[in-house]
Amino acid sequence: MDTGTIKTLTEKGFGFISREGHDKDLFFHMNECADFDSLKEGQTVEFTVEDGPKGPSATGVTVVEAAA
Protein backbone atom coordinates (compact mmCIF):
# COMPACT_ATOMS: atom_id res chain seq x y z
CA MET A 1 0.00 0.00 0.00
CA ASP A 2 1.08 3.55 -0.71
CA THR A 3 0.59 6.56 1.54
CA GLY A 4 -0.16 10.18 0.75
CA THR A 5 -1.97 13.29 1.91
CA ILE A 6 -5.45 14.45 0.96
CA LYS A 7 -4.75 17.56 -1.09
CA THR A 8 -8.19 18.43 -2.48
CA LEU A 9 -11.77 17.29 -1.88
CA THR A 10 -14.76 18.32 -3.96
CA GLU A 11 -18.49 18.40 -3.34
CA LYS A 12 -18.87 16.28 -6.48
CA GLY A 13 -17.50 13.21 -4.68
CA PHE A 14 -13.87 13.01 -5.68
CA GLY A 15 -10.51 14.29 -4.57
CA PHE A 16 -6.78 14.25 -5.11
CA ILE A 17 -3.95 12.78 -3.06
CA SER A 18 -0.41 14.17 -3.10
CA ARG A 19 2.47 11.71 -2.80
CA GLU A 20 6.11 12.34 -1.97
CA GLY A 21 8.37 11.81 -4.94
CA HIS A 22 5.56 12.18 -7.51
CA ASP A 23 4.87 15.29 -9.55
CA LYS A 24 1.23 14.50 -10.31
CA ASP A 25 -1.54 14.22 -7.74
CA LEU A 26 -3.52 10.99 -7.69
CA PHE A 27 -7.28 11.02 -8.36
CA PHE A 28 -9.74 9.10 -6.20
CA HIS A 29 -13.54 8.74 -6.23
CA MET A 30 -15.74 8.67 -3.12
CA ASN A 31 -16.66 5.03 -3.87
CA GLU A 32 -13.03 4.13 -3.10
CA CYS A 33 -13.23 5.47 0.47
CA ALA A 34 -15.51 3.90 3.08
CA ASP A 35 -15.81 7.21 4.98
CA PHE A 36 -15.55 9.92 2.29
CA ASP A 37 -17.82 12.37 4.17
CA SER A 38 -15.45 12.53 7.13
CA LEU A 39 -12.27 13.09 5.06
CA LYS A 40 -10.45 16.37 5.50
CA GLU A 41 -7.69 18.00 3.52
CA GLY A 42 -4.31 17.32 5.12
CA GLN A 43 -5.15 13.83 6.39
CA THR A 44 -2.67 11.03 5.75
CA VAL A 45 -4.23 8.11 3.90
CA GLU A 46 -3.24 4.65 2.64
CA PHE A 47 -4.37 3.37 -0.73
CA THR A 48 -3.59 1.13 -3.67
CA VAL A 49 -2.72 2.62 -7.07
CA GLU A 50 -4.54 1.12 -10.05
CA ASP A 51 -4.68 2.07 -13.71
CA GLY A 52 -8.06 3.58 -14.53
CA PRO A 53 -9.57 4.73 -17.83
CA LYS A 54 -8.00 8.19 -17.40
CA GLY A 55 -4.71 7.08 -15.84
CA PRO A 56 -3.60 6.02 -12.38
CA SER A 57 -6.08 6.41 -9.51
CA ALA A 58 -6.27 5.50 -5.83
CA THR A 59 -8.46 2.65 -4.63
CA GLY A 60 -9.19 1.37 -1.13
CA VAL A 61 -8.48 4.75 0.49
CA THR A 62 -8.30 4.60 4.30
CA VAL A 63 -7.33 7.26 6.85
CA VAL A 64 -4.04 6.69 8.66
CA GLU A 65 -3.73 9.99 10.53
CA ALA A 66 -6.16 12.82 11.19
CA ALA A 67 -5.41 16.30 9.86
CA ALA A 68 -3.70 18.68 12.26
N, C-alpha and C positions, 0 to 999 in steps of 0.2 A: 504494500500500500504506500502511496505517496502522501505527503502532507503539504499544506499550503494555508493561505490566509484568505478569508472572504474579503474581496476587494469591493465588489459592487453587488447590490441586490435590487431587483426591480419589482414593481407591483404587478408585472405581467407574469411572474412566476419563474423567473430565471435569474442567474447571477454569474459572476466571474470570480475565479480563484487565482491569486497570484502565487507563483512558485519561485523559490530561490533558484538561480541559475538558468531561468527560462525567460526569454524576452516577451513572449506572448502569454496573456492571461488565458485561463482554461474555462470554457463555458460549462455550466451545469443547469439542468432543468429541475424544477421543484419535485418532480416525480422521482428524482434520484436522491432525495433527502427525506428521511422519515419525519423530520420536524422542521420543515422549511419555514413555517410561520414564526418560529422562535429564533431563527438565525439572525445574527447581527454582523455588520461590517467589522472587521478586525479579529473575528474569531478564528482560531486555528482549527482546521478540519483535516480528516483523513479521507482518502478516496482512491478509486482505481481509475486509471486513464484508459479509455477505449476509443477506437476510431469510429466516429459517427459520420453521417452523410455530409456534414459540413466541416469535417476535420476532427481532431481530438476533442474529447469532452470527458468530464468527470462523472463517474457513476458511484453509487454506494457512499454518498457523502455523509460523514458522521462528525459531530463536534468533538474535538479533543480538549480544547481549552476555551473558556469564555473570554469575551472581549474585555479589555481593561477599561 
